[in-house]
C-alpha cells in the first residue's frame, strides 16, 4: 500500500552512500525521486538497479537544486521528505514513518527530524550538534526551499509544525574521511557563504524566515544567524570555536570531535571572513577597519593582558618565590574581591535569620551548607573577556563606562545569587556540575547584554557605525 509521502534525494557521486539510504527506506514502499548533479561514478547505475526515477541538473547551490526538485517531479502524495544521500533512517524513525497517516497529521504543515551526525566514524554528540532538529518532512505545495540562502539550506513552511524527538536521521559522509575532500568541499561552500554575506551587506536582504530565539528550530537558527552577523569578522571564528568547545561541551567529543569543531567552527568560518574581504576588494569597497582585523587584534590584546595580568597578580600576592608582601597587604584587589563576595553573602544570610560562620576563604551556615571560595570562582576570566570586548568595540567612552558598570554589577549579582543558593540548598549527594551550569548561564546573559549594547544607539544619539 502506498504511503502518504514521497522521498526526494539529491545526489552527486554517491555510490558509496546511495545503496545504504535506499535500503533503509525501501520497506516503506514510498515513491522515490532522485535529482542528480552530474555524477560520474555508479550513482545512476544504482538508481537503475533500485528502479528509482531520476533526472539530472547542473549544480549551482543546494537551495536551487531543492527548488527544482520540488517542481520537476510528479509528486502525488500530500507529504514530501527531503533527504541527502549520506543520510539513513534510524530504526525508531523508520517505525514512525511506517505508522504515519496523513489523516492524523493533516493539521500540520511540517515535521522536524532529529539528526545524529558522524565524522570519521564518531558521533559528534556535543558542540550544539545533538539534538539537531531539521525540517525534512513537509506538506507538498506548502513547504518550499529557501532561495535566499546560498549554502545553509533549509525548507520553510507557513503553519504549525511538530518535532519528532524520538528516532533520528543518521548522517555520515564517508567521503569526508579523506581530509582533502572535506577541505575542498568547504572551500567551495565558503565561496557561496561569502557571496551571500556580501550581498546581504550591500543590498536589502529578502527576509524569508522570521527570527525568534524561543520559537521553532528554523526561527531559532535564523535568530542566531542574525546575531552572528552582528559580530566583528575575524573575531567571531575565535568566539564561535570557544563557544562550541567549552560552553556547548564540544571538548567532550574527544580528539576526533575537537578536530571537527576546529575545522567547522573556526577554520571554515575564518576562510569565509577572509573571502568576504577579498570580494569587497574586487568590488572596490574598503571594509571599515574597526569591524575587521583591528578590532580582533585589540580584543585579543586586551583580553591577554587582562587575563594574564590577573593570573600574574594572584601569583605575586600568594606566598612563594615571587611573593610581594607590600602588594599583598596594600593593593590586593583579588583578596578584596573575594572578601566582598563572602561578606555580602554573610550579610544577606544574617538578614534572612541564618547563623553564619566565615573566614577569609570559607562560609558556613549552621544546619545548612557552605562554600570554599577559590580564585577560579571569582570570574576574572569572563570579566576579562567582557571588559576586553567593551574596550575594543567602537563606541563612545561614556557608553563603554556605563556598560562596564552594568556588566560588573550583573556578574556580581549572579555570583552572589549562586553563593547563596549553594549555601542554602547544596547537598553532597547532588551530581550537578555547578561550575559549568553557572558559566553557561553567565555567558548567555553576558552575550545577550553585549548583543543589546552593540545594536543600541550611542549615548550621544548616533548609532554605532555599520561597517562592511
N, C-alpha and C positions, 0 to 999 in steps of 0.2 A: 504494500500500500504506500502511495506517495506521501511524503511528508509535507508540512506547511511551509517549508523553507528551501531555499536554493543556495548552494555554495558557489562563491566566485573566488578564484585563486589567481594571484599574479605570479608569473614565473620568468626567470632568466637563468639558463644553465643550471637547472635544479635537479639533475639526475641523481644527485646524492641525497636529496630530501624528498622528492615528489612521491615516490612509491610509499614511503612511510606515512605521509599525510593521507594519501588516498586509501591506504589500508585502514587507517584509523577512523575513516568516515564512511567507507563503502557499506557497512552494515546498516546505516541509517536510511539507505535507499532514497537519498535526496538527489535532485538534479545537480550536476556539477558542470561549471563552465570555467575555462582557463583562458586568461589573456596573457600571451607570451610576448616578450620584448625582443625576440630575435635570437633564441637560443641556438648555439652551435654544437651542443652536446646531444645526449639521447633524451632530452626532456620531451620532445614531441613524439618520439617513439613510445615513451611510457604513456603518454596521453592516448595513443592509438591502442596500446595493449589493454588499457583500462576502459577503452571505448568512451573517452571523455571528449566532449566537443570543445574545440579551442579555436582561437583566432589570434592574429599577430598584429602588433602595433609598435612602432619605434618608441623607445623610452625617452621622455623628457624629464618628468618628475612623477612621484607617486600619486599626488592628488589628481593630476590629469589622467593618469592610467586608470585610476579607480572610477573617475567620472565617465570615461569612455566605456569601461566595462559595464557600468550600470545602465548604459543607454544602448549598447550594441547587442546584448544577448536577449533572447526571447524568454524572459522570466515570467512565469505564470503562477508563482506562489505569493502569498501575502507577505512573506518574510525573506530577507536576504542575509547571509552570513559571509563576511569578507575575511579571507584568511591569507596569510603569507605562506609560501611553500615550505619554510623551515619551521612551521608550527604543526603540532599534532594535538589531538584531544586527550585529556586525561580520562580514565575510566569513569570518574564521577561526572565530568562534563558530558561525556558520551551518553550516560544514562539520563541526564537531564534533557538532552536533546531527543533522545529516544522517546521520552514520555511527553514531549512538548506538543501542545494542541493550541492552535490559533484561537479557538473559542474561549480558552482560559486566559488568554493574554491580549484579547482584542482591544482592551483599554490602553495598552502600552504602544509606544512608538519605537522604543529601542531598549536593548538589554546589554549591559556591560559584562564582559567575561573577565575573570582574573587571569593573570599571566605569570607563569613560572619561567624565568629566563636563565639559561645556562651558558656559561662562557668557558670554553676548553673543558667541557665535561663537568664543570662545577656550578651548582645552583648559586646564583647571586641573590642571597636572601636579604641582605641589608642595603644600606645606601639609598633607600627610597625605592627599591626595585621589587619589593614584595610586602604586602599585596600591591598589585598594579592593575587597575581596572581600565579596560579599553572597550569602547563602544564598537562591538564587532557584529552584532545582530540587530537588524532594524527593519522597519516596515518598508516594503518596496514602494517607490514613488513618494515616500515621505523622508526617508534618510537620504543624505547626499554627501558627496565628497567636498571637503572644504578647499576650494581653489585659491583661497587667499594665502595658503601656506605653500612653500617650496619644498620643504624637507620633512617637517614634523607633521606627517599626515594624520588626519582624524576624520571620522564620519560624524555628521551632525544631524540632529532631528529636532523637530519642534513638537513638544508634547511630553507626557510623562514617560519616565524610563525606570528601569529596575536593575539592580546589581545582583548578579549571581556570585555569592561569596564561596559557595562550595564548588569544587571542581575548577579546573583551570586549563588554559592553553599552555602546552609545554613548548617553549621556543628555544631552539639551539641551531645556530648556523655553523655547520661543521666546516664550511669553507673558511671561517674566521679562525680556525685552529692554526692557519698559516698567517702569521702576523703581517706579512706583506700584503695579503688580501685585505685584512682589516684596515691597514693604513691607507691603501689605495682607495678603498670604498669610502672611508670617512674623509679623505681628501676631496673626493668628488662631492660628498654631502656638504662639506664646508663651503664649497663654491656656491651651492644652492642657498645655504643659510645666510651667507654673507650678502648675496644678492637680495634676498628677502629683507634683511635688516636695512640695507642701504635704501631700498625702495620705501621702506616704512619711514625712514628719516627724511627722505626728500619729498615724498608725496603723501597726501592724506590717505591713511590706510582704510581699507574696507573692513568694517567690524562685522564678522560673521557669527561670533560666539560671545555671549555676554560673559563678563568676568565676575566671579563670585567665589571667594575662598571657602564659603560654607555650603555651596551648592553641590551639584554632581561632579564627577571626575573631570569631564570636559571643561566645565566652567572653572574648576579649581586650577587646572593646568593653564588655562588662558590667563587667569589672575596671576599665577606665578610667573608666567612668561612676561606679562606686563611689568611685574616687579623686576624681573631680570633686566629688562630694557632700561630701567632707571639707574642701574649700577654702572660705574665707570668701566669702560673697556680696559683690558689688560689686568685690572684688579679683580674683576668678577670671576675669572677662572680660578684664582687662588682661593677666593672666598667659597666658591661652589665646591671645590675639591675638599677643602677643610670641613665644610658643612656635611658633605656626603660621608666623609671618613669618620668624623667624630660625633656629630650631632645625630646623624642617621645610622651610626654604628657600622659603616662600611668596613672599618678596620677588622671587624669580626669575621669577614668573609675570607680571611687568610691571604696568603701570598698571591694566589690567582685572582681573588676578588680585589685586592688592593691594586694590582696591575690594571684590572679592568676599570676601576674607578679613576685611576690616574689617566688612563687613555681617554675615557669617555667624558669625564668631568673636567679634566684640566687640559690635556694635550689638544683634544678636538676643539674645545671652546677657545683656547688661545689661538689656534690656527684661524678660526672664524674671525676673531678680532683683528688679527694681522691682515686678513684678506679684505675686511671692511675698509681698513685704512688704505690698502692698495687700490680698491675700487674708487675711493674718494680721490686719490691722486690721479687716477686715469681720467676722472671727470673734471679735474682741475679744481677740486674743492679741498680746502685745508681744514682738517679737523681741529676743533678748539683744544688747545693743549691741556687745560686742567682736567678734562674728562678722559684724557688718554694716558700716555705713559708717565707724564709728570705727576699726575695725581697718584698713580700706583706707586711710583718711586717715593713720593712724600709719605704716603701711608705706611709703606714698609719701613722706611727710615724712622718715622715717629714711633711706630709700634716696637721696632727693635730696641731703640733707646729707652723707651718707657718700660718695656717688659724686662729687658736685661738689666736696666737700671734698678728696678725693684729687687730682682734676684741678687744683684751685687750689694745693694744696701742691706738686705737681710743677712748676707754673708759677713759684712764688716761690722754688723751690730750684734752678731752672735759670737760668744767666746770661742776663740780658735786662733789660727795662725794670723789672720788678717784683721783681728778684732780691734775696733777703735772705741775705747771707753767713752771718750768725750761725746762722740756722735750718739752712742747708745744712751747716755744719760740725758742729753740735752735736745737732740734733734731726731729721735727715733720715731718717725711718723708711723711706721709699721706697728710698733707697740701701742701707740696712741689709738690707732685704727682698731686694733684688737680689743683694747680696753673699752673703747666706746661701745663696741658690739656687746661685750659682756656686761658692762654697767647698764646699758639701755635695756638689755634683756632682763637683768635683775630688777631694775626699777619697775618695769611693766608687770613682772610676775609678783612683786611685792604689792603693787596696787590691786592686783587680782586676788590677793589674800593668801598667796603661797609663801612658805618658808624657804628662803633661798640661801645657799652657801656658795661662795665664789672665791676664786683665786685668780692669778694672772692668766691662767690658761683654761680653767675649768669653771663650770657652773652646774650646780645640782639642786633639785627641788625635792624636799622631803616627801616621800610617798609617790614620787613620780620618776622622772628620768633626768638626764642632763646631757652635757656635751663637753668635749675637749676641743677647743678652738685652735687648730693649727694654721700655719701660714696659707696653705692651699685653700682654706675655707674663706679667706678674706676677699677673694675675687679680683686680685690685681691683674689677672690675665684678661678677663673680659673688660675690665675698666681700662686697661692699656689699649685694647683693640678699639673700644668705643671712643676713647679720647683721641687716638691716632686718626680715626676716620673723621671726627669733627674738625680736628686741626687741619687736616689735609684738604677738606672739601671747600669749594669756592662759595663762601657765604660771608656776610658781614661779621665783624668782630663781636658786635653786640649780640647777634643771633647765636654765634658759637658759644659765648659765655653763658647765655641763658639756657641753651640746650645742654651744655655740660653740667650745669647745676641741676637741671631736671633729671638728667641721666644718673648722676651720682645719688640724688635723693631717691630715685626709683629703685636703684640697685640696693641701697642701704635698707630701704623699706622691705624689699623682698627678702634680703638676707636676714633681717630681724624677724620677719614672719617665719622663716624657715627655722631659726633657732628656737623660737617659742613653740612651734609645732613639734619639733624633735623633743624638747624638754617635757612637754605635757603628754605626748601620745606615743613616743617611740618605745618599742619593746624589743629585747634582744632576739626574739624569735622571728621578727619580721624579715622577710627576704626581699628587700627593696633596695635598689642602688640609688640612695638618696643623692649622691653627688651628681650622677648622670641626670636624674629627674630634675634637680634644681638647675643644672646647666641648660637642659632642654627648655624649661620654662623661661629662664632668664634670657637666653639668647633669642628666643621667639619674641619676647616683649621688647627687648632692645632692638631687634630687627624691625619690628613694627614702628617703634618710635623713630628710628633712623629713616625708614621709608616715608613716614609722615613729614618729618623735618625736611628731607630732600625735596619733596614735592610741594612744600609750602612756600609762601612768599617771604622775602627778607623782612626784617624788622623795619626797613626803610621804605617798604611798599613795592619794591621791584622784585619780580620773580627771579629765581635762580636762572642763570643763563643756560638755555638749552644748547648743547654743543653737538656737533656732528662727530 
